[in-house]
């Protein structure tokens, strides 16, 4: 999973914030990532109707 997240980060779709002393990473969508997510939801909705 980390490799896939890193690929999405490099593509500019998400951000990862590594917090010193924590065993977790905060992951968030960039503006571009949010736009891609909206498009994918719209496509998923179209396929459910078809």
Number of C-alpha atoms within 10 A of each C-alpha: 5 7 8 9 15 15 12 16 18 11 11 14 20 19 18 14 10 12 10 8 6 7 7 10 12 9 13 14 17 14 12 13 18 14 13 14 14 12 12 12 12 12 11 11 11 10 9 8 6 5
